[in-house]
Amino acid sequence: EFNVTITNRQPTRPVSGSCLDNNLVNFDGVSEVVERQISDNSAVKFVLQKDVLVSGLLEKILKRSINDRFLLAFLEKLSEVEWIGIYEMKSDENQVWECFFNWYKEFFDESFPRIRVTPFFALKPFIQSPQIKSLKHSLDYRSVISATRPEYRPAYNFVKKRYDVAISHSRKVQ
C-alpha cells in the first residue's frame, strides 16, 4: 500500500557479519550498504508518505513538528517520570514493555504535535525524468552520509542545487 521495501540485505559490519539493518524506505533501487558502520554512529531517519488523490487534489499530510523547543519539553517529561514502577512490575515482559511504550508514546504525542501541511509538490507537480530520479537517488545517499560525516556536506549541497534546478525546469515545461 505504501510502496515500502526492505532495502538492505548486506551486513554493515562485514568482519563479524552482524548488524543487518533492514531499513524500510521508499527510495528506488536502494539495496546496498551506503557506508559501513553508519548504523553504529547515529539513527537514520526516512520519511515515508503516501500520495492520496481526493477529488483530483492531493490530500493534506499530517506531519510532526519537531524542533529544539519540543525536544526539550519531551526530555523534561521523560525525566519527571518515576521509572522505578516499570522495574518493580511483577508482570511478564510483554506487559512491562506495553506499559513503558504507552507512557513513552503519550509523552511523544504531547511533545511533538501533529500539524496538517500541504506538500509543495502537491501545489505544482513535476514529471520525474530519469535525470531527476538519478539526482534524487544520489541526493538520498549523500543526505544519509553527510548526516554523520560533515566533510560530505558540500557534495550534498552541490547535488541538491542540481536537483532543485532540474525540478524547477520540469515544472516550467509543464
N, C-alpha and C positions, 0 to 999 in steps of 0.2 A: 504494500500500500504506500509506503514512504520511499520506495526505491532505495532501501538501505542494504548494503552488502558488507560481509566480512572482508576486510582488505588485507590484513597482514597475516601471512602464513609462514613467515620466517622468524626464527628466534632472534631477539635483539641482543642476546648475549651468546655469540657463536661459540665461545670456548666451552661453556657449560651446556649449551643447547637448551637453556631455560628461558623463562620470561617471554613467552609468546603472547604479545599484546594484540588481541583481536579487537581493534577499534572498529566501530560501526560508523561508516561515513557515507555520504552521497557524492563523493568525488569519483569522476570517471577514470577507470583504469588504474587506480592506485592499488598495487598488490605487492609492494616490497617494503623493506625497512628503509625509511628515509635517512636516518642517521643512527648508527648503532649506539646503544646506551641512552638514547633520548628519553626513554620511559623511566630511567633511574633519576633523572635530573628534575623534571617538573611535569605536571599533568599537561596533557594536550587537550584543548577544547575544540570540539567540532560542533557546528551549529547545523542542525537538520531542519528543514522546513518543507512544508507541503503546499504546493500552489493549488488552490481550490477556486475554480471558476463558479461564481454565483451570478446568474443573470448577466453574463458577459463581463463582470467586474471581478477583479481578484479580491478575495476575502481579506479583511484586515487580520493581521497576525498578532497574537499575544506574545509579548517579549518581556523578559525580566529586566528591570532596571538595576544594574549592578555598578556601583561606584564606591569610592573610599568611605563615604559617609555611611552608606548602607552596610558595608562590610564591617565597619567598626561597631555599628549597632548589633549586628549579628554576633560578632565575637563577644560583645558585652553580655548579650543574653545567654550565650553558652557558658560564660564564666560565672554567671549568677546561679546556675542550676546546681543543686545538690546531687551530684552524680553518684554519691555513695549508695543511693537507693537502687541503682542498676546493679552494683556489685553485690548487694545483700539480698537480691531477689532469689527466692528458692525455687523458681520455675525452671523449665527446660530452656535451652539456649535459644530456641525459636521465639519464645515469649519475651525473653530478655532483649533479643535483637529487635523485635517488633516494638517494644516499649521505647528503646533507645531511638529507633528510626522515627517513630511518631513524634517524639519530642524534637528531634533534630529537624524534621520536615516542617513542623509547626513554626519553629523559630526561623527557619529559612524562608517560609512563605510570608511571615510577618515582616521580616527584614528586607526582603527583595521583592517589592510589589510588582505585579504584572501590569504592563501598560499595553494599550492597543496601538499598533502602528500600521501604517500603510507603507509597504516596501517601495523604495524609489523605483525599482524596476516595474512595479505594477502601474505606475503613472505613465511611463513611456517604455514599452517593451523594445527589445532589440533581437536581431537574428544572431544566433550563436554559430558563427562561421567556424571552420576548422582552425583558423588563426586564433580566434577568441578562446576556443576550447583549449588549445595548446598553451596560450598565455595563462589561462585560469589554472590549468594543471600545474604549470611551473610556479605560479604565484602561491598556490596552496602549499607546495613543498617548501618554498622559501619562507613562507609565513611560519610554518612549524619549526623549521631550523633556526630562523632568526629570533624566535622566542627565547631560546636558551643560549644562542651564540650571537652576540651583538655585532660581531665582525661581518655577519652576513646581511645586516640590515640595509646597507647601501644597494646590494644586489636586489633585495626585495623591493626597495623603493624604485629602482630603475624599471623592473618588470611591471610594477604597479602602474607607473606612468604610461608605459606602453599599452597595458591592458585597458586603462581608462580612456586613452585616445582611441583605441580600437572600438570600444563600446560606444563612445561618443559619435564616431564616424558611422557606425552601424545604425544608430538612432536617427542620424541626419538623412541617411539613404532611404529610410522607410517613408 
